[in-house]
Amino acid sequence: MPPRDPAIASWGTLSGASLTSDRRANCSGGQLDAATMSGSYVVVFQVYVALPLRARELFGAQAGMVTGAMLAVSALAAITGQLKLTTWAKQRMDGPRAIICGLLVMGVAFLPLLPGP
């Protein structure tokens, strides 16, 4: 068997602990991150899936124009407000709290769409 490259041999340890134990120690944080990002994507993609469907129910033939206007307003709001909002949040909150607050605001924004016509 050829001698192992020292760089490859060191892959099995990180900070003196095995790779497996490090993964187990960080697993809960990784799962929380994955759940948070999954929730974020579900909320964000509602703009592209559920809102156009609701627009079709409410506006019929005008749904395409309403959906286009809604997406344009969404893009403009993101472009104009994102940097200012990020700067404001960075000055007042730590990262995890800012993410949680942002996800709550995104979720609450969809509440007006729940009642039927």
VEXKOLMAR-199931 format. One record per residue (C-alpha): residue in three letters; x, y, z; residue number from 0. Coordinates in nm, 3 decimals. Last residue first. Layout:
> type | u | v | w | seq
> ala | X | Y | Z | NUM
...
//
This chain:
> type | u | v | w | seq
> pro | -6.348 | 3.632 | -0.172 | 116
> gly | -6.155 | 3.400 | 0.061 | 115
> pro | -5.955 | 3.510 | 0.362 | 114
> leu | -5.592 | 3.389 | 0.357 | 113
> leu | -5.434 | 3.658 | 0.137 | 112
> pro | -5.415 | 3.914 | 0.417 | 111
> leu | -5.192 | 3.669 | 0.612 | 110
> phe | -4.918 | 3.661 | 0.346 | 109
> ala | -4.718 | 3.952 | 0.488 | 108
> val | -4.718 | 3.778 | 0.826 | 107
> gly | -4.488 | 3.509 | 0.687 | 106
> met | -4.236 | 3.756 | 0.548 | 105
> val | -4.238 | 3.954 | 0.874 | 104
> leu | -4.179 | 3.635 | 1.072 | 103
> leu | -3.897 | 3.529 | 0.839 | 102
> gly | -3.728 | 3.868 | 0.878 | 101
> cys | -3.760 | 3.860 | 1.256 | 100
> ile | -3.603 | 3.512 | 1.269 | 99
> ile | -3.322 | 3.612 | 1.035 | 98
> ala | -3.250 | 3.930 | 1.231 | 97
> arg | -3.241 | 3.733 | 1.557 | 96
> pro | -2.995 | 3.483 | 1.410 | 95
> gly | -2.762 | 3.758 | 1.280 | 94
> asp | -2.743 | 3.989 | 1.583 | 93
> met | -2.975 | 4.285 | 1.597 | 92
> arg | -2.980 | 4.666 | 1.605 | 91
> gln | -2.701 | 4.793 | 1.377 | 90
> lys | -2.722 | 4.493 | 1.143 | 89
> ala | -3.101 | 4.535 | 1.119 | 88
> trp | -3.071 | 4.895 | 1.000 | 87
> thr | -2.797 | 4.811 | 0.750 | 86
> thr | -3.001 | 4.518 | 0.614 | 85
> leu | -3.311 | 4.736 | 0.589 | 84
> lys | -3.126 | 5.006 | 0.398 | 83
> leu | -2.964 | 4.753 | 0.166 | 82
> gln | -3.289 | 4.566 | 0.102 | 81
> gly | -3.518 | 4.862 | 0.055 | 80
> thr | -3.460 | 4.995 | -0.293 | 79
> ile | -3.379 | 4.672 | -0.474 | 78
> ala | -3.621 | 4.452 | -0.281 | 77
> ala | -3.904 | 4.704 | -0.309 | 76
> leu | -3.840 | 4.738 | -0.682 | 75
> ala | -3.845 | 4.361 | -0.729 | 74
> ser | -4.168 | 4.318 | -0.531 | 73
> val | -4.332 | 4.606 | -0.717 | 72
> ala | -4.238 | 4.443 | -1.048 | 71
> leu | -4.364 | 4.103 | -0.926 | 70
> met | -4.698 | 4.255 | -0.823 | 69
> ala | -4.731 | 4.443 | -1.150 | 68
> gly | -4.668 | 4.125 | -1.346 | 67
> thr | -4.918 | 3.931 | -1.133 | 66
> val | -5.183 | 4.200 | -1.178 | 65
> met | -5.127 | 4.210 | -1.555 | 64
> gly | -5.146 | 3.833 | -1.582 | 63
> ala | -5.450 | 3.811 | -1.353 | 62
> gln | -5.658 | 4.060 | -1.557 | 61
> ala | -5.856 | 3.778 | -1.721 | 60
> gly | -5.976 | 3.652 | -1.383 | 59
> phe | -5.901 | 3.908 | -1.111 | 58
> leu | -5.968 | 3.731 | -0.782 | 57
> glu | -5.918 | 3.365 | -0.871 | 56
> arg | -5.635 | 3.441 | -1.115 | 55
> ala | -5.469 | 3.663 | -0.855 | 54
> arg | -5.487 | 3.375 | -0.607 | 53
> leu | -5.302 | 3.151 | -0.851 | 52
> pro | -5.047 | 3.425 | -0.915 | 51
> leu | -4.999 | 3.460 | -0.538 | 50
> ala | -4.957 | 3.090 | -0.474 | 49
> val | -4.669 | 3.014 | -0.709 | 48
> tyr | -4.413 | 3.292 | -0.765 | 47
> val | -4.478 | 3.497 | -0.453 | 46
> gln | -4.521 | 3.178 | -0.252 | 45
> phe | -4.161 | 3.105 | -0.351 | 44
> val | -4.036 | 3.346 | -0.086 | 43
> val | -4.229 | 3.179 | 0.196 | 42
> val | -4.122 | 2.827 | 0.102 | 41
> tyr | -3.763 | 2.944 | 0.049 | 40
> ser | -3.750 | 3.100 | 0.395 | 39
> gly | -3.890 | 2.788 | 0.556 | 38
> ser | -3.625 | 2.578 | 0.384 | 37
> met | -3.359 | 2.827 | 0.496 | 36
> thr | -3.471 | 2.803 | 0.857 | 35
> ala | -3.499 | 2.424 | 0.849 | 34
> ala | -3.151 | 2.390 | 0.699 | 33
> asp | -3.001 | 2.630 | 0.953 | 32
> leu | -3.172 | 2.446 | 1.238 | 31
> gln | -3.046 | 2.114 | 1.103 | 30
> gly | -2.694 | 2.253 | 1.076 | 29
> gly | -2.705 | 2.380 | 1.433 | 28
> ser | -2.825 | 2.041 | 1.558 | 27
> cys | -2.560 | 1.860 | 1.356 | 26
> asn | -2.263 | 2.062 | 1.477 | 25
> ala | -2.158 | 1.824 | 1.756 | 24
> arg | -2.245 | 1.521 | 1.544 | 23
> arg | -2.033 | 1.652 | 1.253 | 22
> asp | -1.744 | 1.723 | 1.488 | 21
> ser | -1.776 | 1.368 | 1.627 | 20
> thr | -1.764 | 1.220 | 1.277 | 19
> leu | -1.467 | 1.431 | 1.164 | 18
> ser | -1.266 | 1.307 | 1.457 | 17
> ala | -1.146 | 1.548 | 1.718 | 16
> gly | -0.798 | 1.705 | 1.744 | 15
> ser | -0.905 | 2.034 | 1.591 | 14
> leu | -1.035 | 1.856 | 1.282 | 13
> thr | -0.930 | 1.501 | 1.222 | 12
> gly | -0.990 | 1.254 | 0.939 | 11
> trp | -0.878 | 1.505 | 0.676 | 10
> ser | -0.526 | 1.501 | 0.826 | 9
> ala | -0.435 | 1.181 | 0.638 | 8
> ile | -0.519 | 1.355 | 0.309 | 7
> ala | -0.274 | 1.635 | 0.378 | 6
> pro | -0.010 | 1.390 | 0.502 | 5
> asp | -0.030 | 1.189 | 0.176 | 4
> arg | -0.065 | 0.827 | 0.266 | 3
> pro | 0.218 | 0.587 | 0.190 | 2
> pro | 0.146 | 0.343 | -0.093 | 1
> met | 0.000 | 0.000 | 0.000 | 0
//
